[in-house]
Amino acid sequence: MLPKLAENKQEITAKTLESAGHALLILPQSKTLPEMPGSAELKAVMKRRDLKVDSLAKSPVALQLPGGTLAVVAMLKADASTFEAHEQVRKALALLMAEHPKTLTLAVFGDAAFKARAADAAVYTALVNAVPLPARKSKVDAPLKSVQLFGHKSADGFARVQALAEGNLLTRSLTVQGPDELTPGVYRKRIKALAKQYGWTVEEYAFDKLKKMGAGAFCAVAQGSPAKDAAIMRISYKGPKGKAKKVAFVGKGICFDTGGHNLKPAKYMQGMHEDMNGSAVVLGILAAASKLKLPVALEGWVALAENHISPQAYRQNEVVTALNGTTIEVVHTDAEGRMVLADTLTLAAKGKPDLIADFATLTGSMHYALGSRMSGVFASSSALAHQASRAATASGERIVVFPYPEDYDSNLDSTVADVKQCSMEGEADHILATRFLSRFVGDTPWLHMDLSAHSCKGGLGAVMSDASGFGVAWGMALLQGLQAQ
């Protein structure tokens, strides 16, 4: 549960600041310090460290106030992007959160427009990091209980910010759970519980049903698991009545990926419990949209399975038939993500949504291309590519839009099937994976996000944990952009 949030339009007083315990003060970038509580102590610290005032826009400064409060002062550039604002606030808040406070005070200074932007970044960063992620340590850090903001009062009580934080936290909480905690069977039960909480409807396509339907691509991957608990789940959210855009979000939910018969070495199998992150992003977006009662019709399609090595597991050179009739030559059993997504995208496209967007920790080549600070996106039209970029700018979750031209299809030509699953050469696999997936969406407008930034060591943007929840804020910004059309 997120901490309680209190707002006060009045600027913070010296008395309140000195009794706050832990406080973050955010100022607009300037070469001089404004008159404010704690300015005398800050000036003394800056003088001792031989720092210029505007250096606060690069590195926040912590100081001890007479009443014992640990205060951190940071400056934000007037033209800072959302990502830059989140990064700077995260670095400042980390100095306070290291002490695991139960209460946190935020104060913003400057003109009204700056205060609104700074308050938004500060509240979001505080809330998204307020609750420790699931862990099985003997001693667990206490969550942040309350946040108090001075200097700005929002029109909606920060409803959007709180919804984004809740969605991001849900995504990260699911992502970090170990493979013994979040099996496909357990995940299915968890989704049903979330459906009750948020008012969703759920439809399950279990393994046996998918087998009868002809979903050979999904079942090829799932058949290696002795539990036979794999399923594709359809989660529906309908906003307030009225004409609404119909959007389908699709997520890869491989709860653990051994690589199958093409077994991963230990270095690359480490962390493969997070290969279900795309499905968790879908659930995070649905949670945030439900919390805000967005006037959209959303369907979340999540492909839940494990990629096991076993006598029943699929093998190289097999030919399987996908749900839409496409025959696929299996080239590498560790390219399982595109297999489960193929049939899931086919199901999503049957509903004729206005847009399909899928999320997947899909290729190592995207990680090599971008590292872990941005994710790659592919768009079926230039108009959608621009929408994706605008959503990235607004949300602070940075993307690079890649092309996926048709001539790359020759790398997937097969002599025994309609298409190869991938290429053994490995080059441009992020593009080849997208070319492969494009066969299963038909003419539906489509965005594909390869989540290279799903985990970033030391934190990313507003988020302090390695697991970033990347995609939730972007997906919400995308939805709000569609509403404006």
Secondary structure, 3 states (H helix, E strand, C coil): CCCEEEEECCCCCHHHHHCCCEEEEEEECCCCCCCCCCHHHHHHHHHHCCCCHHHHHCCCEEEECCCCCEEEEEEECCCCCHHHHHHHHHHHHHHHHCCCCCEEEEEECCCHHHHHHHHHHHHHHHHHCCCCCCCCCCCCCCCCCEEEEECECCCCCCHHHHHHHHHHHHHHHHHCCCCCCCCHHHHHHHHHHHHHHHCCEEEEEEHHHHHHHCCHHHHHHHCCCCCCCCEEEEEEEECCCCCCCEEEEEEEEEEEECCCCCCCCHHHHCCHHHHHHHHHHHHHHHHHHHHHCCCCEEEEEEEEEEECCCCCCCCCCCEEECCCCCEEECCCCCCHHHHHHHHHHHHHHHCCCCEEEEEECCCHHHHHHHCCCCEEEEECCHHHHHHHHHHHHHHCCCEEEECCCHHHHHHHCCCCCCEECCCCCCCCHHHHHHHHHHHHCCCCCEEEEECCCCECCCCECCECCCECCCCHHHHHHHHHHHHCC
